[in-house]
């Protein structure tokens, strides 16, 4: 089954073609980062308008460059939540319109299930059961994956997600948007041993996260170390290094605890923060000691993309699922999903 995937949940316009026999055929991504950087964060109305401008031309170009005629498509998948309601509606409306014109089935895909299964796009793909850490701008969740579509939430952030914490720390130090990559880049030149930041909620049982206290600690540290002209570059780099260490170690400790609690021997990292180099290093060291395996998608599939939506959509369409109406859900959980049935 050849499926067109459409991703418009936030500030990236992603399209892709996935074939259940051949794998990923083609993909393309347009990022709105440069536009939103002027405002220090995503502006929902601007994001929606940009999706309207970019989406249809991108689909036409994708089909042309892949040498695929629309008559060859057998289904369309689109992100129907969670995300920005306006941005979601752009993708949903176009997906249903094209499906009507081309007379093919269409299905809505859970954005976080896309991230969760993105490592399946790699040649060396994980197999359930496994523990997954979903870390993106708006989500930090630990999930037990017992099978495709069979997910149990083990823990989640009680306040800020890890990605949000990175963005807020970056703003405190007047670093460019998006904050995660800016903090990580500056952290590479910082001294990780100079400052000691707390590892929140690691001194108590459970698998939930909280990054609000770390955010406050960072704010106080910035204030204490700032001179008349603000932070000097060395102090800024050291704060970034200490902050990144705290987040990465917190995530690693919780993942180790989740592996022990479930008895599983496979860990999957997914979502934008999964691209963080230091996080990958710490996770690799941890799973080696646990005699477990670590999987994550290639860097371009850590952030929002059409390939993950096309992949999950192909699985669900192949299993007989359909979306009969244009509906989006800005808020939804993985527990809302049904098991993916084999065709």
SULZIVEN-V291132 format. One record per residue. N is the residue number from 1. RES is the residue in one letter. PHI is phi in whole degrees, -180 to 180 (999 if undefined). PSI is psi in radians with two decimals (none if undefined). Layout:
# SULZIVEN-V291132
n->N res->RES phi->PHI psi->PSI
n->N res->RES phi->PHI psi->PSI
This chain:
# SULZIVEN-V291132
n->1 res->X phi->999 psi->2.17
n->2 res->X phi->-97 psi->2.10
n->3 res->X phi->-123 psi->2.40
n->4 res->X phi->-92 psi->2.22
n->5 res->X phi->-107 psi->2.43
n->6 res->X phi->-129 psi->2.18
n->7 res->X phi->-122 psi->2.07
n->8 res->X phi->-144 psi->0.73
n->9 res->X phi->-77 psi->-0.43
n->10 res->X phi->-147 psi->-1.84
n->11 res->X phi->-118 psi->0.37
n->12 res->X phi->-128 psi->2.35
n->13 res->X phi->-100 psi->1.96
n->14 res->X phi->-121 psi->2.41
n->15 res->X phi->-136 psi->2.63
n->16 res->X phi->-162 psi->2.80
n->17 res->X phi->-119 psi->2.20
n->18 res->X phi->-127 psi->2.34
n->19 res->X phi->-115 psi->2.25
n->20 res->X phi->-65 psi->-0.28
n->21 res->X phi->-101 psi->-0.68
n->22 res->X phi->-97 psi->-0.25
n->23 res->X phi->88 psi->-2.68
n->24 res->X phi->-71 psi->2.13
n->25 res->X phi->-91 psi->-0.81
n->26 res->X phi->-164 psi->2.71
n->27 res->X phi->-153 psi->2.72
n->28 res->X phi->-149 psi->2.61
n->29 res->X phi->-143 psi->2.38
n->30 res->X phi->-121 psi->2.20
n->31 res->X phi->-103 psi->2.43
n->32 res->X phi->-96 psi->0.19
n->33 res->X phi->-53 psi->-0.78
n->34 res->X phi->-60 psi->-0.69
n->35 res->X phi->-68 psi->-0.80
n->36 res->X phi->-75 psi->-0.37
n->37 res->X phi->-59 psi->-0.52
n->38 res->X phi->-65 psi->-0.36
n->39 res->X phi->-110 psi->-0.04
n->40 res->X phi->76 psi->0.24
n->41 res->X phi->171 psi->3.02
n->42 res->X phi->-74 psi->2.26
n->43 res->X phi->-101 psi->1.90
n->44 res->X phi->-53 psi->-0.78
n->45 res->X phi->-64 psi->-0.75
n->46 res->X phi->-66 psi->-0.65
n->47 res->X phi->-61 psi->-0.81
n->48 res->X phi->-61 psi->-0.80
n->49 res->X phi->-63 psi->-0.65
n->50 res->X phi->-70 psi->-0.63
n->51 res->X phi->-61 psi->-0.71
n->52 res->X phi->-60 psi->-0.74
n->53 res->X phi->-70 psi->-0.67
n->54 res->X phi->-93 psi->-0.55
n->55 res->X phi->-62 psi->-0.96
n->56 res->X phi->-64 psi->-0.78
n->57 res->X phi->-60 psi->-0.62
n->58 res->X phi->-66 psi->-0.69
n->59 res->X phi->-64 psi->-0.78
n->60 res->X phi->-61 psi->-0.76
n->61 res->X phi->-67 psi->-0.70
n->62 res->X phi->-61 psi->-0.83
n->63 res->X phi->-64 psi->-0.71
n->64 res->X phi->-64 psi->-0.85
n->65 res->X phi->-69 psi->-0.48
n->66 res->X phi->-85 psi->-0.15
n->67 res->X phi->69 psi->0.58
n->68 res->X phi->-113 psi->2.26
n->69 res->X phi->-89 psi->2.59
n->70 res->X phi->-58 psi->-0.46
n->71 res->X phi->-69 psi->-0.27
n->72 res->X phi->-86 psi->-0.29
n->73 res->X phi->-70 psi->2.46
n->74 res->X phi->-117 psi->0.01
n->75 res->X phi->-179 psi->2.82
n->76 res->X phi->-130 psi->2.39
n->77 res->X phi->-122 psi->2.47
n->78 res->X phi->-142 psi->2.74
n->79 res->X phi->-78 psi->2.12
n->80 res->X phi->-111 psi->0.10
n->81 res->X phi->153 psi->2.87
n->82 res->X phi->-76 psi->2.92
n->83 res->X phi->161 psi->-2.92
n->84 res->X phi->-78 psi->2.21
n->85 res->X phi->-58 psi->-0.75
n->86 res->X phi->-65 psi->-0.76
n->87 res->X phi->-65 psi->-0.74
n->88 res->X phi->-61 psi->-0.71
n->89 res->X phi->-65 psi->-0.56
n->90 res->X phi->-61 psi->-0.88
n->91 res->X phi->-67 psi->-0.73
n->92 res->X phi->-64 psi->-0.79
n->93 res->X phi->-64 psi->-0.78
n->94 res->X phi->-68 psi->-0.70
n->95 res->X phi->-60 psi->-0.82
n->96 res->X phi->-68 psi->-0.63
n->97 res->X phi->-65 psi->-0.82
n->98 res->X phi->-66 psi->-0.68
n->99 res->X phi->-63 psi->-0.64
n->100 res->X phi->-67 psi->-0.78
n->101 res->X phi->-66 psi->-0.75
n->102 res->X phi->-88 psi->-0.09
n->103 res->X phi->57 psi->0.91
n->104 res->X phi->-132 psi->2.76
n->105 res->X phi->-72 psi->2.75
n->106 res->X phi->-137 psi->2.57
n->107 res->X phi->-143 psi->2.46
n->108 res->X phi->-85 psi->2.48
n->109 res->X phi->-120 psi->2.44
n->110 res->X phi->-73 psi->2.15
n->111 res->X phi->-54 psi->-0.76
n->112 res->X phi->-74 psi->-0.47
n->113 res->X phi->-67 psi->-0.58
n->114 res->X phi->-59 psi->-0.88
n->115 res->X phi->-61 psi->-0.75
n->116 res->X phi->-58 psi->-0.69
n->117 res->X phi->-100 psi->0.08
n->118 res->X phi->-56 psi->-0.63
n->119 res->X phi->-62 psi->-0.30
n->120 res->X phi->-68 psi->-0.25
n->121 res->X phi->-76 psi->-0.23
n->122 res->X phi->-85 psi->2.74
n->123 res->X phi->-63 psi->-0.74
n->124 res->X phi->-95 psi->1.51
n->125 res->X phi->-101 psi->2.57
n->126 res->X phi->-74 psi->2.76
n->127 res->X phi->-123 psi->2.38
n->128 res->X phi->-61 psi->2.65
n->129 res->X phi->-85 psi->2.62
n->130 res->X phi->-157 psi->2.84
n->131 res->X phi->-95 psi->2.35
n->132 res->X phi->-121 psi->2.34
n->133 res->X phi->-104 psi->1.98
n->134 res->X phi->-99 psi->1.93
n->135 res->X phi->-128 psi->1.87
n->136 res->X phi->-134 psi->-2.99
n->137 res->X phi->-58 psi->-0.69
n->138 res->X phi->-113 psi->0.00
n->139 res->X phi->-136 psi->2.42
n->140 res->X phi->-137 psi->1.87
n->141 res->X phi->-139 psi->2.53
n->142 res->X phi->-108 psi->2.21
n->143 res->X phi->-129 psi->2.35
n->144 res->X phi->-91 psi->2.05
n->145 res->X phi->-99 psi->1.84
n->146 res->X phi->-91 psi->-0.34
n->147 res->X phi->-177 psi->3.04
n->148 res->X phi->-67 psi->2.06
n->149 res->X phi->86 psi->0.02
n->150 res->X phi->-114 psi->1.66
n->151 res->X phi->-124 psi->2.37
n->152 res->X phi->-121 psi->2.12
n->153 res->X phi->-74 psi->2.11
n->154 res->X phi->-95 psi->-0.59
n->155 res->X phi->-172 psi->2.76
n->156 res->X phi->-156 psi->2.97
n->157 res->X phi->-73 psi->2.37
n->158 res->X phi->-87 psi->-0.16
n->159 res->X phi->-146 psi->-1.97
n->160 res->X phi->-69 psi->2.46
n->161 res->X phi->-76 psi->2.85
n->162 res->X phi->-59 psi->-0.74
n->163 res->X phi->-64 psi->-0.68
n->164 res->X phi->-65 psi->-0.67
n->165 res->X phi->-63 psi->-0.71
n->166 res->X phi->-61 psi->-0.80
n->167 res->X phi->-62 psi->-0.72
n->168 res->X phi->-72 psi->-0.64
n->169 res->X phi->-64 psi->-0.68
n->170 res->X phi->-63 psi->-0.71
n->171 res->X phi->-64 psi->-0.64
n->172 res->X phi->-60 psi->-0.56
n->173 res->X phi->-103 psi->0.18
n->174 res->X phi->57 psi->0.75
n->175 res->X phi->-91 psi->2.73
n->176 res->X phi->-65 psi->2.66
n->177 res->X phi->-82 psi->2.47
n->178 res->X phi->-78 psi->2.57
n->179 res->X phi->-69 psi->-0.67
n->180 res->X phi->-55 psi->-1.00
n->181 res->X phi->-62 psi->-0.60
n->182 res->X phi->-66 psi->-0.78
n->183 res->X phi->-65 psi->-0.78
n->184 res->X phi->-63 psi->-0.70
n->185 res->X phi->-65 psi->-0.78
n->186 res->X phi->-71 psi->-0.54
n->187 res->X phi->-63 psi->-0.48
n->188 res->X phi->-61 psi->-0.50
n->189 res->X phi->-99 psi->0.07
n->190 res->X phi->-91 psi->2.88
n->191 res->X phi->-94 psi->1.91
n->192 res->X phi->-71 psi->-0.30
n->193 res->X phi->-98 psi->-0.15
n->194 res->X phi->-70 psi->-0.80
n->195 res->X phi->-116 psi->2.55
n->196 res->X phi->-117 psi->1.94
n->197 res->X phi->-99 psi->2.64
n->198 res->X phi->-68 psi->2.65
n->199 res->X phi->-105 psi->1.58
n->200 res->X phi->-62 psi->2.39
n->201 res->X phi->63 psi->0.36
n->202 res->X phi->-94 psi->-0.15
n->203 res->X phi->-96 psi->0.24
n->204 res->X phi->-139 psi->2.73
n->205 res->X phi->-68 psi->2.87
n->206 res->X phi->110 psi->2.93
n->207 res->X phi->-121 psi->0.24
n->208 res->X phi->-82 psi->2.83
n->209 res->X phi->-121 psi->2.77
n->210 res->X phi->-153 psi->2.19
n->211 res->X phi->-118 psi->0.07
n->212 res->X phi->-67 psi->-0.68
n->213 res->X phi->-66 psi->-0.68
n->214 res->X phi->-65 psi->-0.65
n->215 res->X phi->-63 psi->-0.77
n->216 res->X phi->-66 psi->-0.72
n->217 res->X phi->-61 psi->-0.71
n->218 res->X phi->-65 psi->-0.76
n->219 res->X phi->-60 psi->-0.77
n->220 res->X phi->-66 psi->-0.67
n->221 res->X phi->-65 psi->-0.74
n->222 res->X phi->-61 psi->-0.77
n->223 res->X phi->-64 psi->-0.74
n->224 res->X phi->-68 psi->-0.60
n->225 res->X phi->-94 psi->-0.13
n->226 res->X phi->-79 psi->2.36
n->227 res->X phi->-96 psi->-2.84
n->228 res->X phi->-61 psi->-0.56
n->229 res->X phi->-103 psi->0.35
n->230 res->X phi->87 psi->-2.75
n->231 res->X phi->-81 psi->2.44
n->232 res->X phi->-81 psi->2.91
n->233 res->X phi->-64 psi->-0.61
n->234 res->X phi->-66 psi->-0.81
n->235 res->X phi->-62 psi->-0.69
n->236 res->X phi->-63 psi->-0.76
n->237 res->X phi->-65 psi->-0.69
n->238 res->X phi->-68 psi->-0.65
n->239 res->X phi->-66 psi->-0.74
n->240 res->X phi->-60 psi->-0.75
n->241 res->X phi->-64 psi->-0.76
n->242 res->X phi->-67 psi->-0.69
n->243 res->X phi->-65 psi->-0.84
n->244 res->X phi->-60 psi->-0.71
n->245 res->X phi->-61 psi->-0.74
n->246 res->X phi->-64 psi->-0.81
n->247 res->X phi->-66 psi->-0.83
n->248 res->X phi->-63 psi->-0.76
n->249 res->X phi->-66 psi->-0.68
n->250 res->X phi->-61 psi->-0.82
n->251 res->X phi->-63 psi->-0.72
n->252 res->X phi->-64 psi->-0.78
n->253 res->X phi->-61 psi->-0.75
n->254 res->X phi->-67 psi->-0.65
n->255 res->X phi->-67 psi->-0.72
n->256 res->X phi->-60 psi->-0.74
n->257 res->X phi->-65 psi->-0.69
n->258 res->X phi->-66 psi->-0.70
n->259 res->X phi->-63 psi->-0.76
n->260 res->X phi->-66 psi->-0.72
n->261 res->X phi->-66 psi->-0.69
n->262 res->X phi->-89 psi->-0.37
n->263 res->X phi->78 psi->0.12
n->264 res->X phi->-79 psi->2.72
n->265 res->X phi->-120 psi->0.30
n->266 res->X phi->-132 psi->2.30
n->267 res->X phi->-122 psi->2.31
n->268 res->X phi->-115 psi->2.30
n->269 res->X phi->-106 psi->2.34
n->270 res->X phi->-151 psi->2.75
n->271 res->X phi->102 psi->2.93
n->272 res->X phi->-57 psi->-0.71
n->273 res->X phi->-69 psi->-0.32
n->274 res->X phi->-65 psi->-0.23
n->275 res->X phi->-80 psi->-0.19
n->276 res->X phi->-64 psi->2.16
n->277 res->X phi->-63 psi->-0.77
n->278 res->X phi->-66 psi->-0.68
n->279 res->X phi->-61 psi->-0.75
n->280 res->X phi->-64 psi->-0.67
n->281 res->X phi->-63 psi->-0.84
n->282 res->X phi->-65 psi->-0.69
n->283 res->X phi->-66 psi->-0.68
n->284 res->X phi->-63 psi->-0.73
n->285 res->X phi->-64 psi->-0.71
n->286 res->X phi->-68 psi->-0.83
n->287 res->X phi->-67 psi->-0.52
n->288 res->X phi->-63 psi->-0.73
n->289 res->X phi->-69 psi->-0.52
n->290 res->X phi->-87 psi->0.00
n->291 res->X phi->55 psi->0.76
n->292 res->X phi->-117 psi->3.14
n->293 res->X phi->-118 psi->2.61
n->294 res->X phi->-121 psi->2.33
n->295 res->X phi->-132 psi->2.55
n->296 res->X phi->-157 psi->2.74
n->297 res->X phi->-75 psi->2.83
n->298 res->X phi->-59 psi->2.77
n->299 res->X phi->-54 psi->-0.73
n->300 res->X phi->-71 psi->-0.27
n->301 res->X phi->-102 psi->0.13
n->302 res->X phi->-77 psi->-0.75
n->303 res->X phi->-79 psi->3.03
n->304 res->X phi->-57 psi->2.42
n->305 res->X phi->-159 psi->2.79
n->306 res->X phi->-79 psi->-0.42
n->307 res->X phi->-62 psi->-0.74
n->308 res->X phi->-67 psi->-0.58
n->309 res->X phi->-72 psi->-0.71
n->310 res->X phi->-63 psi->-0.70
n->311 res->X phi->-65 psi->-0.93
n->312 res->X phi->-64 psi->-0.70
n->313 res->X phi->-61 psi->-0.70
n->314 res->X phi->-63 psi->-0.72
n->315 res->X phi->-63 psi->-0.79
n->316 res->X phi->-74 psi->-0.68
n->317 res->X phi->-65 psi->-0.71
n->318 res->X phi->-65 psi->-0.47
n->319 res->X phi->-88 psi->0.07
n->320 res->X phi->98 psi->0.08
n->321 res->X phi->-79 psi->2.56
n->322 res->X phi->-144 psi->2.65
n->323 res->X phi->-112 psi->2.03
n->324 res->X phi->-87 psi->-0.30
n->325 res->X phi->-139 psi->2.83
n->326 res->X phi->-80 psi->1.73
n->327 res->X phi->-132 psi->2.41
n->328 res->X phi->-126 psi->2.70
n->329 res->X phi->-132 psi->1.72
n->330 res->X phi->-57 psi->-0.51
n->331 res->X phi->-127 psi->2.21
n->332 res->X phi->-161 psi->2.76
n->333 res->X phi->-115 psi->2.82
n->334 res->X phi->-65 psi->-0.43
n->335 res->X phi->-70 psi->-0.24
n->336 res->X phi->-73 psi->-0.24
n->337 res->X phi->-85 psi->2.71
n->338 res->X phi->-102 psi->2.83
n->339 res->X phi->-61 psi->2.43
n->340 res->X phi->-81 psi->2.05
n->341 res->X phi->-85 psi->2.46
n->342 res->X phi->-72 psi->2.50
n->343 res->X phi->-68 psi->none
